Amino acid sequence: MKKLILVRHAKSDWPEETSDFDRPLADKGLLDALKMSKFLKNNDIVIDYFVSSPAVRALATCKIFNQTYNSTFVTDEKLYNPSENNFQSVIYDLNNDVNSVAFFSHNNGISNFANSISEDIFHFPTCGVAGFQIECDSWAQFDGADKKLLFFYEPGKI
């Protein structure tokens, strides 16, 4: 069994003369990312590995979670402006030694992907986190595996 955790980047700013890719986290985003990472850790949610969009706001969110978890993280450009297929491509690239992975990405892609693998319909707020149980032994079995939503947390509701 594998676990997939989807994290939408925390609240960001959009200073003048800043490209979408380079948008930093807002102060609220910094606080929410720390709050959510500690909430997950304190509730015994294990994350072995992090994969983040290389965009500044997603990577900053990932790094805050990594300070809490002290795990390994990589970036993958497929998680920036992603389609559902981009998420699956990143999943199929995972090493099978990874049992629980968190992806840090963006809307609308992250909401669309979550809704494509779950019967629950939801829209990710900034720093929203959804956890799924994937009934497979290998990430290569993801597409045909049963998937179950384990949790969905929003920073304003914890």
MDAnalysis code that builds the backbone (N, CA, C; Angstrom):
import MDAnalysis as mda
import numpy as np

u = mda.Universe.empty(474, n_residues=158, atom_resindex=np.repeat(np.arange(158), 3), trajectory=True)
u.add_TopologyAttr("name", ["N", "CA", "C"] * 158)
u.add_TopologyAttr("resid", np.arange(1, 159))
u.add_TopologyAttr("resname", ["MET", "LYS", "LYS", "LEU", "ILE", "LEU", "VAL", "ARG", "HIS", "ALA", "LYS", "SER", "ASP", "TRP", "PRO", "GLU", "GLU", "THR", "SER", "ASP", "PHE", "ASP", "ARG", "PRO", "LEU", "ALA", "ASP", "LYS", "GLY", "LEU", "LEU", "ASP", "ALA", "LEU", "LYS", "MET", "SER", "LYS", "PHE", "LEU", "LYS", "ASN", "ASN", "ASP", "ILE", "VAL", "ILE", "ASP", "TYR", "PHE", "VAL", "SER", "SER", "PRO", "ALA", "VAL", "ARG", "ALA", "LEU", "ALA", "THR", "CYS", "LYS", "ILE", "PHE", "ASN", "GLN", "THR", "TYR", "ASN", "SER", "THR", "PHE", "VAL", "THR", "ASP", "GLU", "LYS", "LEU", "TYR", "ASN", "PRO", "SER", "GLU", "ASN", "ASN", "PHE", "GLN", "SER", "VAL", "ILE", "TYR", "ASP", "LEU", "ASN", "ASN", "ASP", "VAL", "ASN", "SER", "VAL", "ALA", "PHE", "PHE", "SER", "HIS", "ASN", "ASN", "GLY", "ILE", "SER", "ASN", "PHE", "ALA", "ASN", "SER", "ILE", "SER", "GLU", "ASP", "ILE", "PHE", "HIS", "PHE", "PRO", "THR", "CYS", "GLY", "VAL", "ALA", "GLY", "PHE", "GLN", "ILE", "GLU", "CYS", "ASP", "SER", "TRP", "ALA", "GLN", "PHE", "ASP", "GLY", "ALA", "ASP", "LYS", "LYS", "LEU", "LEU", "PHE", "PHE", "TYR", "GLU", "PRO", "GLY", "LYS", "ILE"])
u.atoms.positions = np.array([
    [0.829, -1.181, 0.000],
    [0.000, 0.000, 0.000],
    [0.881, 1.254, 0.000],
    [0.462, 2.252, -0.774],
    [1.189, 3.518, -0.885],
    [0.275, 4.650, -0.411],
    [0.899, 5.768, -0.061],
    [0.137, 6.966, 0.308],
    [0.615, 8.135, -0.534],
    [-0.353, 8.863, -1.087],
    [-0.084, 10.049, -1.898],
    [-0.721, 11.243, -1.196],
    [0.080, 12.255, -0.921],
    [-0.395, 13.465, -0.254],
    [-0.212, 14.627, -1.220],
    [-1.296, 15.337, -1.479],
    [-1.271, 16.477, -2.388],
    [-1.371, 17.758, -1.574],
    [-0.432, 18.682, -1.814],
    [-0.398, 19.952, -1.087],
    [-0.405, 21.090, -2.103],
    [-1.423, 21.941, -1.997],
    [-1.397, 23.150, -2.811],
    [-0.488, 24.146, -2.106],
    [0.316, 24.870, -2.869],
    [1.227, 25.848, -2.267],
    [0.458, 26.799, -1.349],
    [1.166, 27.351, -0.368],
    [0.570, 28.290, 0.571],
    [0.301, 29.634, -0.106],
    [-0.407, 30.502, 0.596],
    [-0.789, 31.828, 0.084],
    [0.441, 32.600, -0.378],
    [0.335, 33.150, -1.585],
    [1.485, 33.863, -2.156],
    [1.162, 35.328, -2.386],
    [2.216, 36.107, -2.558],
    [2.117, 37.500, -2.965],
    [2.334, 37.564, -4.467],
    [2.044, 38.702, -5.051],
    [2.343, 38.924, -6.452],
    [2.857, 40.348, -6.601],
    [4.116, 40.561, -6.154],
    [4.679, 41.913, -6.258],
    [4.768, 42.365, -7.716],
    [4.712, 43.685, -7.913],
    [4.866, 44.219, -9.268],
    [6.175, 43.727, -9.867],
    [6.165, 43.591, -11.184],
    [7.375, 43.180, -11.924],
    [7.832, 41.760, -11.576],
    [6.944, 40.944, -11.010],
    [7.299, 39.569, -10.659],
    [6.537, 38.611, -11.564],
    [7.244, 37.660, -12.150],
    [6.581, 36.670, -12.999],
    [5.801, 35.688, -12.124],
    [4.865, 34.977, -12.731],
    [4.098, 33.974, -12.000],
    [5.025, 32.964, -11.327],
    [6.037, 32.527, -12.041],
    [6.955, 31.510, -11.527],
    [7.686, 31.981, -10.265],
    [8.010, 33.272, -10.202],
    [8.828, 33.817, -9.113],
    [8.040, 34.388, -7.943],
    [6.750, 34.191, -7.909],
    [5.936, 34.741, -6.814],
    [6.340, 34.124, -5.475],
    [6.612, 34.956, -4.467],
    [7.001, 34.451, -3.139],
    [5.768, 34.166, -2.278],
    [5.982, 33.512, -1.164],
    [4.899, 33.315, -0.203],
    [4.616, 34.618, 0.531],
    [3.356, 34.837, 0.838],
    [2.944, 35.946, 1.693],
    [3.222, 35.548, 3.144],
    [3.192, 36.507, 4.042],
    [3.398, 36.193, 5.464],
    [2.386, 35.148, 5.936],
    [1.127, 35.302, 5.521],
    [0.103, 34.312, 5.884],
    [0.474, 32.932, 5.351],
    [1.014, 32.875, 4.148],
    [1.433, 31.604, 3.567],
    [2.535, 30.934, 4.375],
    [3.501, 31.721, 4.816],
    [4.581, 31.173, 5.643],
    [4.015, 30.559, 6.919],
    [3.099, 31.272, 7.560],
    [2.491, 30.783, 8.806],
    [1.625, 29.549, 8.560],
    [0.824, 29.566, 7.484],
    [-0.036, 28.418, 7.176],
    [0.779, 27.170, 6.852],
    [1.868, 27.321, 6.106],
    [2.700, 26.163, 5.761],
    [3.302, 25.540, 7.021],
    [3.770, 26.367, 7.920],
    [4.322, 25.851, 9.175],
    [3.225, 25.175, 10.001],
    [2.074, 25.812, 10.075],
    [0.933, 25.266, 10.831],
    [0.511, 23.908, 10.269],
    [0.380, 23.814, 8.942],
    [-0.082, 22.567, 8.330],
    [0.952, 21.456, 8.465],
    [2.230, 21.787, 8.269],
    [3.258, 20.749, 8.377],
    [3.311, 20.191, 9.801],
    [3.215, 21.064, 10.783],
    [3.235, 20.601, 12.189],
    [1.967, 19.819, 12.524],
    [0.830, 20.252, 11.984],
    [-0.424, 19.533, 12.205],
    [-0.322, 18.098, 11.670],
    [0.187, 17.947, 10.450],
    [0.325, 16.610, 9.871],
    [1.274, 15.753, 10.691],
    [2.424, 16.310, 11.027],
    [3.430, 15.562, 11.796],
    [2.873, 15.157, 13.164],
    [2.191, 16.083, 13.838],
    [1.628, 15.802, 15.164],
    [0.492, 14.784, 15.107],
    [-0.095, 14.610, 13.936],
    [-1.147, 13.612, 13.760],
    [-0.631, 12.331, 13.104],
    [0.680, 12.131, 13.209],
    [1.341, 10.889, 12.777],
    [1.141, 10.571, 11.297],
    [1.077, 11.609, 10.477],
    [1.014, 11.401, 9.038],
    [2.446, 11.348, 8.518],
    [2.833, 10.178, 8.070],
    [4.195, 9.913, 7.622],
    [4.361, 10.383, 6.178],
    [5.450, 11.086, 5.917],
    [5.811, 11.460, 4.548],
    [7.286, 11.122, 4.364],
    [7.571, 10.203, 3.432],
    [8.939, 9.744, 3.184],
    [9.706, 10.656, 2.234],
    [8.971, 11.318, 1.347],
    [9.622, 11.959, 0.202],
    [8.736, 13.091, -0.286],
    [9.353, 14.184, -0.718],
    [8.631, 15.349, -1.235],
    [9.039, 15.607, -2.677],
    [8.050, 15.924, -3.514],
    [8.310, 16.346, -4.893],
    [7.557, 17.667, -5.088],
    [8.288, 18.708, -5.486],
    [7.693, 20.028, -5.602],
    [7.828, 20.606, -6.997],
    [6.832, 21.388, -7.358],
    [6.980, 22.284, -8.499],
    [8.181, 23.176, -8.195],
    [8.964, 23.548, -9.205],
    [10.105, 24.433, -8.955],
    [9.711, 25.900, -8.779],
    [8.433, 26.250, -8.982],
    [7.997, 27.633, -8.796],
    [8.261, 28.055, -7.350],
    [8.659, 29.302, -7.159],
    [9.111, 29.792, -5.858],
    [8.095, 29.520, -4.742],
    [6.814, 29.787, -4.973],
    [5.828, 29.632, -3.904],
    [5.608, 28.169, -3.514],
    [5.643, 27.269, -4.479],
    [5.487, 25.840, -4.176],
    [6.731, 25.302, -3.487],
    [7.900, 25.667, -4.001],
    [9.144, 25.185, -3.408],
    [9.327, 25.723, -1.994],
    [8.936, 26.969, -1.748],
    [9.032, 27.527, -0.389],
    [8.107, 26.765, 0.561],
    [6.918, 26.409, 0.094],
    [5.989, 25.612, 0.908],
    [6.614, 24.251, 1.220],
    [7.183, 23.616, 0.210],
    [7.849, 22.323, 0.383],
    [8.987, 22.417, 1.397],
    [9.775, 23.457, 1.302],
    [10.922, 23.604, 2.213],
    [10.471, 23.788, 3.659],
    [9.351, 24.467, 3.867],
    [8.829, 24.611, 5.233],
    [8.371, 23.254, 5.757],
    [7.673, 22.486, 4.932],
    [7.284, 21.128, 5.343],
    [8.530, 20.295, 5.620],
    [9.556, 20.461, 4.812],
    [10.783, 19.689, 4.992],
    [11.488, 20.050, 6.296],
    [11.369, 21.286, 6.746],
    [11.951, 21.653, 8.045],
    [11.275, 20.867, 9.167],
    [9.982, 20.621, 9.023],
    [9.236, 19.853, 10.021],
    [9.560, 18.367, 9.918],
    [9.648, 17.854, 8.699],
    [9.820, 16.415, 8.480],
    [11.263, 15.967, 8.327],
    [12.147, 16.863, 7.927],
    [13.550, 16.517, 7.700],
    [13.668, 15.302, 6.776],
    [13.069, 15.430, 5.620],
    [13.032, 14.347, 4.643],
    [13.851, 14.740, 3.411],
    [13.628, 14.030, 2.329],
    [14.300, 14.323, 1.068],
    [13.295, 14.974, 0.135],
    [13.743, 15.993, -0.626],
    [12.844, 16.586, -1.609],
    [13.583, 16.835, -2.911],
    [12.792, 16.809, -3.973],
    [13.280, 17.121, -5.320],
    [12.245, 18.026, -5.971],
    [12.648, 18.680, -7.054],
    [11.687, 19.455, -7.839],
    [11.441, 18.716, -9.159],
    [10.255, 18.939, -9.692],
    [9.904, 18.369, -10.983],
    [9.043, 19.394, -11.717],
    [9.551, 19.872, -12.851],
    [8.852, 20.930, -13.596],
    [7.469, 20.493, -14.071],
    [7.204, 19.180, -14.079],
    [5.888, 18.701, -14.491],
    [4.792, 19.112, -13.506],
    [5.173, 19.523, -12.292],
    [4.184, 19.936, -11.295],
    [3.878, 21.434, -11.346],
    [4.506, 22.165, -12.287],
    [4.196, 23.582, -12.490],
    [3.202, 23.680, -13.646],
    [2.069, 24.344, -13.427],
    [0.975, 24.400, -14.402],
    [0.610, 23.001, -14.898],
    [0.333, 22.087, -13.968],
    [0.184, 20.676, -14.340],
    [-1.193, 20.307, -14.876],
    [-1.184, 19.276, -15.719],
    [-2.414, 18.597, -16.118],
    [-2.491, 17.321, -15.277],
    [-3.603, 16.619, -15.360],
    [-3.731, 15.352, -14.625],
    [-2.639, 14.375, -15.057],
    [-2.320, 14.352, -16.334],
    [-1.283, 13.436, -16.830],
    [0.089, 13.761, -16.258],
    [0.343, 15.036, -15.972],
    [1.628, 15.406, -15.378],
    [1.801, 14.732, -14.016],
    [0.747, 14.737, -13.206],
    [0.818, 14.104, -11.889],
    [1.102, 12.612, -12.042],
    [0.400, 11.967, -12.963],
    [0.618, 10.538, -13.166],
    [2.041, 10.264, -13.638],
    [2.567, 11.099, -14.486],
    [3.939, 10.932, -14.957],
    [4.935, 10.998, -13.797],
    [4.728, 11.939, -12.876],
    [5.610, 12.052, -11.712],
    [5.458, 10.816, -10.819],
    [4.229, 10.325, -10.663],
    [3.984, 9.118, -9.863],
    [4.739, 7.936, -10.449],
    [4.658, 7.764, -11.771],
    [5.320, 6.618, -12.400],
    [6.841, 6.707, -12.329],
    [7.370, 7.897, -12.107],
    [8.823, 8.066, -11.954],
    [9.321, 7.776, -10.539],
    [8.396, 7.585, -9.584],
    [8.810, 7.371, -8.190],
    [9.484, 6.019, -7.998],
    [10.443, 5.990, -7.109],
    [11.094, 4.753, -6.700],
    [10.132, 3.982, -5.801],
    [10.042, 2.683, -5.942],
    [9.113, 1.882, -5.141],
    [9.487, 1.800, -3.672],
    [10.694, 2.238, -3.308],
    [11.065, 2.305, -1.892],
    [10.282, 3.407, -1.178],
    [9.749, 4.357, -1.934],
    [8.956, 5.453, -1.368],
    [7.537, 4.933, -1.133],
    [7.114, 4.941, 0.134],
    [5.770, 4.469, 0.462],
    [4.779, 5.596, 0.676],
    [5.280, 6.780, 1.034],
    [4.414, 7.928, 1.278],
    [5.084, 9.163, 0.701],
    [4.419, 9.789, -0.277],
    [5.008, 10.925, -0.983],
    [4.059, 12.115, -0.938],
    [4.628, 13.310, -0.836],
    [3.846, 14.546, -0.917],
    [4.255, 15.318, -2.161],
    [3.256, 15.738, -2.930],
    [3.471, 16.581, -4.103],
    [3.028, 17.997, -3.758],
    [3.850, 18.980, -4.084],
    [3.541, 20.395, -3.862],
    [3.317, 21.024, -5.234],
    [2.082, 21.501, -5.457],
    [1.749, 21.969, -6.792],
    [0.724, 23.100, -6.731],
    [0.020, 23.311, -7.844],
    [-0.799, 24.496, -8.070],
    [-2.203, 24.130, -8.514],
    [-3.130, 25.076, -8.306],
    [-4.455, 24.961, -8.896],
    [-4.393, 25.505, -10.310],
    [-5.188, 25.055, -11.178],
    [-6.322, 24.174, -11.066],
    [-5.901, 22.705, -11.173],
    [-4.684, 22.481, -11.558],
    [-4.215, 21.120, -11.791],
    [-4.346, 20.204, -10.600],
    [-3.984, 20.684, -9.405],
    [-4.004, 19.809, -8.235],
    [-5.441, 19.431, -7.852],
    [-6.382, 20.387, -7.965],
    [-7.789, 20.077, -7.683],
    [-8.340, 19.107, -8.729],
    [-8.034, 19.352, -9.989],
    [-8.516, 18.469, -11.055],
    [-7.983, 17.051, -10.880],
    [-6.694, 16.931, -10.537],
    [-6.121, 15.595, -10.358],
    [-6.756, 14.896, -9.157],
    [-6.887, 15.605, -8.046],
    [-7.495, 15.000, -6.847],
    [-8.911, 14.522, -7.146],
    [-9.671, 15.344, -7.852],
    [-11.039, 14.957, -8.186],
    [-11.086, 13.801, -9.180],
    [-10.041, 13.632, -9.964],
    [-10.016, 12.525, -10.935],
    [-9.737, 11.187, -10.268],
    [-9.157, 11.203, -9.069],
    [-8.839, 9.936, -8.385],
    [-9.723, 9.706, -7.157],
    [-10.687, 10.577, -6.939],
    [-11.539, 10.471, -5.758],
    [-12.986, 10.724, -6.139],
    [-13.890, 10.085, -5.426],
    [-15.310, 10.354, -5.628],
    [-15.727, 11.619, -4.884],
    [-14.867, 12.076, -3.962],
    [-15.145, 13.307, -3.239],
    [-14.787, 14.480, -4.142],
    [-15.638, 15.467, -4.192],
    [-15.390, 16.639, -5.028],
    [-14.971, 17.793, -4.118],
    [-13.816, 18.340, -4.386],
    [-13.353, 19.460, -3.579],
    [-12.423, 20.350, -4.372],
    [-12.256, 21.541, -3.855],
    [-11.386, 22.547, -4.460],
    [-10.341, 22.910, -3.415],
    [-9.081, 22.814, -3.777],
    [-8.000, 23.083, -2.838],
    [-7.856, 24.574, -2.540],
    [-7.958, 24.963, -1.270],
    [-7.563, 26.321, -0.920],
    [-6.036, 26.359, -0.836],
    [-5.462, 27.542, -0.716],
    [-4.008, 27.593, -0.543],
    [-3.630, 26.824, 0.716],
    [-2.596, 26.028, 0.611],
    [-2.049, 25.157, 1.664],
    [-3.019, 24.057, 2.093],
    [-4.009, 23.775, 1.247],
    [-4.877, 22.634, 1.493],
    [-4.102, 21.344, 1.258],
    [-4.452, 20.301, 2.018],
    [-3.734, 19.030, 1.954],
    [-4.737, 17.877, 1.871],
    [-4.557, 17.021, 0.880],
    [-5.389, 15.820, 0.741],
    [-4.483, 14.598, 0.763],
    [-4.889, 13.581, 1.512],
    [-4.124, 12.334, 1.588],
    [-4.936, 11.183, 1.042],
    [-4.301, 10.366, 0.227],
    [-4.958, 9.232, -0.407],
    [-4.198, 7.941, -0.105],
    [-4.946, 6.888, 0.132],
    [-4.377, 5.548, 0.231],
    [-4.507, 4.914, -1.147],
    [-3.394, 4.393, -1.646],
    [-3.360, 3.764, -2.967],
    [-3.092, 2.275, -2.750],
    [-4.034, 1.438, -3.161],
    [-3.916, -0.006, -2.941],
    [-3.012, -0.625, -4.007],
    [-1.704, -0.443, -3.822],
    [-0.738, -1.042, -4.749],
    [0.586, -1.230, -4.023],
    [1.406, -2.099, -4.564],
    [2.745, -2.331, -4.014],
    [3.806, -1.590, -4.806],
    [3.451, -1.194, -6.012],
    [4.373, -0.500, -6.907],
    [3.655, 0.714, -7.485],
    [4.391, 1.829, -7.596],
    [3.795, 3.033, -8.189],
    [3.379, 2.793, -9.641],
    [3.971, 1.806, -10.293],
    [3.605, 1.481, -11.670],
    [2.170, 0.961, -11.762],
    [1.606, 0.518, -10.639],
    [0.241, -0.009, -10.596],
    [-0.789, 1.081, -10.280],
    [-0.352, 2.339, -10.186],
    [-1.209, 3.434, -9.723],
    [-2.526, 3.537, -10.481],
    [-2.474, 3.530, -11.798],
    [-3.664, 3.798, -12.595],
    [-4.790, 2.820, -12.291],
    [-4.480, 1.547, -12.173],
    [-5.512, 0.540, -11.940],
    [-5.808, 0.269, -10.475],
    [-5.096, 0.914, -9.576],
    [-5.244, 0.647, -8.141],
    [-6.467, 1.353, -7.562],
    [-7.063, 0.736, -6.533],
    [-8.125, 1.413, -5.787],
    [-7.503, 2.558, -5.002],
    [-8.219, 3.674, -4.950],
    [-7.733, 4.868, -4.264],
    [-8.798, 5.334, -3.288],
    [-8.367, 5.702, -2.089],
    [-9.313, 6.119, -1.054],
    [-8.820, 7.413, -0.421],
    [-9.710, 8.400, -0.337],
    [-9.383, 9.646, 0.353],
    [-9.314, 9.362, 1.848],
    [-8.167, 9.666, 2.456],
    [-7.989, 9.475, 3.889],
    [-8.294, 10.741, 4.679],
    [-7.910, 11.895, 4.114],
    [-8.140, 13.158, 4.806],
    [-8.053, 14.324, 3.836],
    [-8.664, 15.420, 4.250],
    [-8.568, 16.681, 3.531],
    [-8.585, 17.789, 4.572],
    [-7.485, 18.519, 4.671],
    [-7.358, 19.563, 5.680],
    [-7.125, 20.919, 5.027],
    [-7.716, 21.939, 5.630],
    [-7.538, 23.319, 5.191],
    [-6.986, 24.117, 6.374],
    [-6.053, 25.041, 6.125],
    [-5.454, 25.781, 7.233],
    [-6.467, 26.540, 8.089],
    [-7.534, 27.035, 7.492],
    [-8.531, 27.788, 8.250],
    [-9.455, 26.933, 9.089],
    [-9.342, 25.600, 8.952],
    [-10.274, 24.696, 9.657],
    [-9.589, 23.741, 10.621],
    [-8.306, 23.989, 10.888],
    [-7.640, 23.120, 11.872],
    [-7.213, 23.934, 13.082],
])
